[in-house]
Amino acid sequence: MGPSYVAGKHSRPHDEFSGAGKVSLLNRAVMMTGLNRVRLAAAGCALLVSAGAASAADDVSRWDGDARSAVRLIAGSPPKAGAGATLRAGVEIRLKPGWHTYWRYPGDAGVPPQFDFEGSHNLKSVEVLWPAPQSLPEAGGISIGYARDVVLPLAVVPQDRNKPVVLRLKLDYAVCEKLCVPAQGRAELALPKAATTQDAALAGAEARVPKKVKLGEGGTLAIRALRREDGAARPRVVVDLVAPAGAAVELFAEGPTPQWALPLPSALDGAPAGLRRFAFELDGAPPGASYQGAVVTLTAVAEGSAIEVASRLD
């Protein structure tokens, strides 16, 4: 609170203007001047601290949630001149230890997060990027998601890059321990024009987003081949991939639309030397859909790396 003035508070009795009173007034003046300097210095420090805190808070929204989970928006620094109009932001989900939430395809059970950015200001488009997930055993099946706090990066394109963007998010998601419960979070954040404190968190999350490569391409982690086999009781897809020696590998399969529910690929023995082999049954297509020519997205996750391959089934 700044200094205030109250009328009449500093009036003095007339006898303070005698000789002794003048000394007293001078002492008071010196004392008050020193005290005011201290107060001004303290106020200045408080303003600096307050300004610093406000600056740090400008790149994150408040948390919205409960003891099990909470959601907030975070903002990255604006792009450098000539780097394009895309802005960096993220949805951060905080989870209580022992709880998990779901990937864009939740597996055998679960609910994928649903993002609603209606009401945002100066927003042309926003793309949610998904860090590599993990398989999560649950009663009755295997789900896919995140077992610890996660940042989902956002690629934000403004309508007018010369005007500020305000993100307004409504997120519907689910969190599970032994039982699953629905959750909802709301967040609002004006993306700042200055550098932020969230670049490292966003860069770490972006580095965990699977790299999109073509079938047969890649380095130490690559999907070499995908083929359909019709000899089993139900047709299946067999996938051969290469991965770092000794690394734990997980493979996830998605159909052309969210309405598909393909099984989790299982590791098979008998792969050729230097390869890992997985397979999943062609099951889970929505009514009326055909597997012939359907585009399947495969996400392979190994230690410290992940790739995504889209391929058409013959």
C-alpha positions as CSV (number, residue, x, y, z in Angstrom):
1,M,0.0,0.0,0.0
2,G,1.4,3.5,-0.9
3,P,1.7,6.5,1.5
4,S,-1.6,8.2,2.2
5,Y,-2.4,11.7,3.5
6,V,-5.0,12.3,6.2
7,A,-6.0,16.0,6.7
8,G,-5.0,17.3,10.1
9,K,-2.8,14.4,11.1
10,H,0.5,16.4,11.0
11,S,-0.7,19.6,12.7
12,R,1.4,20.8,15.6
13,P,0.8,22.9,18.8
14,H,1.8,26.6,18.3
15,D,4.6,26.4,21.1
16,E,6.6,24.0,19.0
17,F,7.7,27.1,17.0
18,S,9.7,28.4,20.1
19,G,13.5,27.9,20.1
20,A,13.4,24.5,21.7
21,G,10.6,23.6,19.4
22,K,12.6,24.5,16.3
23,V,15.3,22.0,17.3
24,S,12.7,19.4,17.9
25,L,11.1,20.1,14.5
26,L,14.6,19.9,12.9
27,N,15.3,16.6,14.5
28,R,11.9,15.4,13.5
29,A,12.5,16.5,10.0
30,V,15.9,14.7,9.8
31,M,14.4,11.7,11.4
32,M,11.3,11.7,9.1
33,T,13.5,12.3,6.0
34,G,15.6,9.2,6.9
35,L,12.6,7.2,7.8
36,N,10.9,8.2,4.5
37,R,14.1,7.2,2.6
38,V,14.0,3.8,4.3
39,R,10.3,3.5,3.5
40,L,10.9,4.5,-0.1
41,A,13.8,2.1,-0.5
42,A,11.6,-0.7,1.0
43,A,8.8,0.2,-1.2
44,G,11.1,0.2,-4.2
45,C,12.3,-3.3,-3.3
46,A,8.8,-4.5,-2.8
47,L,7.8,-3.1,-6.2
48,L,10.8,-4.9,-7.8
49,V,9.9,-8.2,-6.1
50,S,6.2,-7.7,-7.1
51,A,7.2,-6.8,-10.7
52,G,9.4,-9.9,-10.9
53,A,6.7,-12.2,-9.6
54,A,4.2,-10.7,-11.9
55,S,6.6,-11.1,-14.8
56,A,7.1,-14.8,-13.9
57,A,3.4,-15.3,-13.5
58,D,2.6,-13.8,-16.9
59,D,3.8,-17.0,-18.7
60,V,1.6,-19.5,-16.7
61,S,-2.1,-19.6,-15.8
62,R,-3.3,-20.6,-12.4
63,W,-3.7,-24.3,-11.6
64,D,-7.3,-25.7,-11.9
65,G,-8.0,-29.0,-10.3
66,D,-8.0,-30.9,-7.1
67,A,-5.8,-33.2,-5.0
68,R,-5.7,-35.9,-7.7
69,S,-4.8,-33.7,-10.7
70,A,-4.7,-30.1,-12.0
71,V,-4.3,-28.3,-15.3
72,R,-2.7,-25.0,-16.4
73,L,-1.5,-23.3,-19.5
74,I,2.1,-22.3,-20.0
75,A,3.6,-20.0,-22.7
76,G,6.9,-20.1,-24.5
77,S,8.9,-17.2,-25.7
78,P,7.7,-15.5,-28.9
79,P,9.5,-16.6,-32.2
80,K,12.4,-14.6,-33.5
81,A,11.9,-12.3,-36.4
82,G,11.4,-14.2,-39.6
83,A,10.7,-17.5,-37.8
84,G,7.0,-17.6,-38.8
85,A,3.8,-16.9,-37.0
86,T,3.6,-20.1,-34.9
87,L,3.6,-19.5,-31.2
88,R,4.7,-22.1,-28.6
89,A,2.5,-22.9,-25.6
90,G,1.6,-26.0,-23.6
91,V,-1.0,-27.7,-21.5
92,E,0.6,-28.9,-18.2
93,I,-1.2,-31.7,-16.3
94,R,-0.1,-32.4,-12.7
95,L,-0.8,-35.8,-11.3
96,K,-0.9,-37.1,-7.8
97,P,1.7,-39.9,-7.4
98,G,0.1,-43.3,-8.3
99,W,-2.4,-41.7,-10.7
100,H,-2.3,-41.6,-14.5
101,T,-4.1,-40.0,-17.4
102,Y,-4.5,-41.0,-21.1
103,W,-2.9,-40.5,-24.5
104,R,-4.8,-39.4,-27.6
105,Y,-5.7,-43.1,-28.1
106,P,-6.3,-44.6,-24.6
107,G,-6.0,-48.3,-25.5
108,D,-8.3,-51.0,-24.1
109,A,-10.0,-48.6,-21.8
110,G,-10.0,-45.0,-20.7
111,V,-11.0,-41.6,-22.1
112,P,-8.7,-39.4,-24.3
113,P,-8.4,-35.8,-23.3
114,Q,-10.9,-33.4,-25.1
115,F,-9.7,-29.9,-25.8
116,D,-12.0,-26.9,-26.3
117,F,-10.4,-23.6,-27.2
118,E,-13.7,-21.9,-28.1
119,G,-13.6,-18.3,-26.7
120,S,-9.9,-17.8,-27.4
121,H,-8.9,-14.4,-28.8
122,N,-7.1,-13.9,-32.1
123,L,-6.6,-17.7,-32.6
124,K,-6.6,-19.1,-36.1
125,S,-5.6,-22.7,-35.1
126,V,-3.9,-24.7,-32.4
127,E,-2.4,-28.2,-32.7
128,V,-1.9,-30.4,-29.7
129,L,1.4,-32.3,-29.8
130,W,1.7,-35.6,-27.8
131,P,4.9,-36.7,-26.0
132,A,5.5,-40.4,-26.3
133,P,3.2,-42.4,-24.0
134,Q,3.6,-45.7,-22.2
135,S,1.5,-48.8,-21.7
136,L,-0.4,-48.8,-18.4
137,P,-1.8,-52.1,-17.0
138,E,-5.3,-51.7,-15.7
139,A,-8.0,-54.2,-14.6
140,G,-9.2,-56.0,-17.7
141,G,-6.7,-54.6,-20.1
142,I,-3.8,-52.3,-21.1
143,S,-4.3,-48.6,-21.4
144,I,-2.0,-46.0,-23.0
145,G,-1.0,-42.8,-21.3
146,Y,1.1,-40.9,-18.8
147,A,2.0,-42.0,-15.3
148,R,3.5,-38.8,-14.2
149,D,3.2,-35.0,-14.7
150,V,3.2,-34.2,-18.4
151,V,3.3,-31.1,-20.7
152,L,1.4,-31.4,-24.0
153,P,3.0,-28.8,-26.3
154,L,0.7,-26.5,-28.4
155,A,1.5,-25.0,-31.8
156,V,-0.5,-21.8,-31.9
157,V,-1.2,-19.8,-35.0
158,P,-2.8,-16.4,-34.5
159,Q,-5.2,-14.7,-36.8
160,D,-3.1,-11.6,-36.8
161,R,0.5,-12.0,-35.6
162,N,0.7,-8.3,-34.7
163,K,-2.1,-8.7,-32.1
164,P,-2.0,-10.5,-28.8
165,V,-3.4,-14.1,-28.5
166,V,-5.4,-15.1,-25.5
167,L,-5.9,-18.9,-25.0
168,R,-9.0,-20.0,-23.2
169,L,-9.0,-23.8,-22.6
170,K,-11.7,-26.2,-21.3
171,L,-10.2,-29.6,-20.9
172,D,-12.2,-32.8,-20.2
173,Y,-10.0,-35.7,-19.2
174,A,-9.8,-38.7,-16.9
175,V,-7.4,-39.7,-14.2
176,C,-7.1,-43.2,-12.7
177,E,-5.5,-45.0,-9.7
178,K,-7.5,-48.1,-8.9
179,L,-10.6,-46.4,-10.1
180,C,-11.0,-43.8,-12.9
181,V,-12.7,-40.5,-12.3
182,P,-13.6,-37.8,-14.8
183,A,-11.8,-34.4,-14.4
184,Q,-12.2,-31.0,-16.0
185,G,-9.9,-28.0,-16.0
186,R,-10.2,-24.5,-17.3
187,A,-7.4,-22.1,-18.0
188,E,-6.8,-18.7,-19.6
189,L,-3.5,-17.2,-20.6
190,A,-2.5,-14.2,-22.7
191,L,0.6,-15.3,-24.6
192,P,3.3,-12.7,-23.8
193,K,5.4,-10.7,-26.2
194,A,8.6,-11.1,-24.1
195,A,10.8,-14.0,-23.2
196,T,9.3,-16.5,-20.7
197,T,10.5,-18.9,-18.1
198,Q,8.8,-21.9,-19.7
199,D,11.1,-22.6,-22.7
200,A,13.0,-25.4,-21.0
201,A,9.8,-27.2,-20.0
202,L,8.4,-26.9,-23.5
203,A,11.6,-27.9,-25.2
204,G,11.8,-31.0,-23.0
205,A,8.2,-32.0,-23.9
206,E,8.7,-31.3,-27.6
207,A,11.8,-33.5,-27.6
208,R,9.6,-36.4,-26.4
209,V,7.1,-36.0,-29.2
210,P,7.6,-38.9,-31.7
211,K,9.4,-37.8,-34.9
212,K,7.3,-38.4,-38.0
213,V,9.2,-40.6,-40.5
214,K,8.4,-42.9,-43.4
215,L,8.2,-46.7,-43.4
216,G,11.8,-48.0,-43.6
217,E,13.4,-44.7,-42.6
218,G,15.0,-43.8,-39.3
219,G,18.2,-44.4,-37.4
220,T,18.7,-46.6,-34.4
221,L,14.9,-46.8,-34.1
222,A,13.0,-47.5,-37.3
223,I,10.0,-49.5,-38.5
224,R,11.4,-51.6,-41.4
225,A,8.3,-53.5,-42.6
226,L,4.6,-53.9,-42.2
227,R,2.6,-56.6,-43.7
228,R,-0.9,-58.2,-43.4
229,E,-1.3,-61.9,-42.8
230,D,-4.6,-63.6,-43.5
231,G,-3.8,-67.1,-42.3
232,A,-4.8,-66.8,-38.7
233,A,-8.3,-67.0,-37.3
234,R,-8.5,-63.3,-37.7
235,P,-6.3,-61.3,-40.1
236,R,-3.4,-59.6,-38.4
237,V,-0.6,-57.1,-39.1
238,V,3.0,-58.0,-38.5
239,V,5.5,-55.2,-37.9
240,D,9.3,-55.6,-38.0
241,L,11.4,-52.8,-36.4
242,V,15.0,-52.1,-35.4
243,A,15.8,-50.7,-32.0
244,P,18.9,-50.1,-29.8
245,A,20.3,-53.4,-28.4
246,G,18.8,-54.2,-25.0
247,A,16.3,-51.3,-25.1
248,A,12.8,-51.9,-23.9
249,V,10.4,-51.2,-26.9
250,E,6.7,-50.4,-27.0
251,L,4.6,-50.2,-30.1
252,F,1.1,-48.6,-30.4
253,A,-1.3,-48.8,-33.4
254,E,-4.0,-46.3,-34.3
255,G,-6.6,-46.4,-37.1
256,P,-7.5,-43.7,-39.5
257,T,-10.0,-42.0,-37.2
258,P,-10.5,-41.9,-33.4
259,Q,-13.5,-44.3,-33.9
260,W,-11.1,-47.1,-34.5
261,A,-10.0,-49.2,-31.6
262,L,-7.1,-51.4,-32.7
263,P,-5.5,-53.8,-30.2
264,L,-2.2,-53.1,-28.5
265,P,0.6,-54.8,-30.6
266,S,2.3,-57.7,-28.8
267,A,6.0,-58.7,-29.1
268,L,6.6,-61.9,-30.9
269,D,9.5,-64.3,-30.8
270,G,11.4,-65.5,-33.9
271,A,12.3,-62.1,-35.4
272,P,15.2,-62.0,-37.9
273,A,18.6,-61.1,-36.5
274,G,18.7,-57.4,-35.5
275,L,15.0,-56.9,-35.6
276,R,12.1,-56.9,-33.2
277,R,8.7,-58.2,-34.3
278,F,5.2,-57.2,-33.1
279,A,1.8,-58.2,-34.3
280,F,-1.8,-57.1,-33.7
281,E,-5.1,-58.4,-35.0
282,L,-7.2,-56.5,-37.4
283,D,-10.0,-55.9,-35.0
284,G,-11.8,-52.7,-33.8
285,A,-12.8,-51.0,-37.0
286,P,-16.1,-49.1,-36.7
287,P,-19.1,-50.6,-38.4
288,G,-18.9,-50.4,-42.2
289,A,-15.2,-49.6,-42.3
290,S,-12.8,-51.6,-44.4
291,Y,-9.2,-52.6,-43.4
292,Q,-8.3,-52.7,-47.1
293,G,-6.4,-49.5,-47.8
294,A,-6.8,-48.1,-44.3
295,V,-4.0,-45.9,-43.1
296,V,-2.5,-47.2,-39.8
297,T,-0.4,-45.0,-37.6
298,L,2.4,-46.8,-35.7
299,T,4.2,-45.2,-32.8
300,A,7.4,-46.9,-31.6
301,V,8.9,-45.9,-28.3
302,A,12.3,-47.0,-27.1
303,E,14.6,-45.6,-24.4
304,G,15.0,-41.9,-25.0
305,S,13.5,-41.9,-28.6
306,A,10.2,-42.3,-30.4
307,I,9.0,-42.3,-34.0
308,E,5.6,-42.2,-35.8
309,V,5.0,-43.9,-39.1
310,A,1.8,-43.8,-41.1
311,S,1.3,-46.6,-43.6
312,R,-1.5,-47.9,-45.8
313,L,-2.7,-51.5,-45.4
314,D,-2.6,-53.5,-48.6
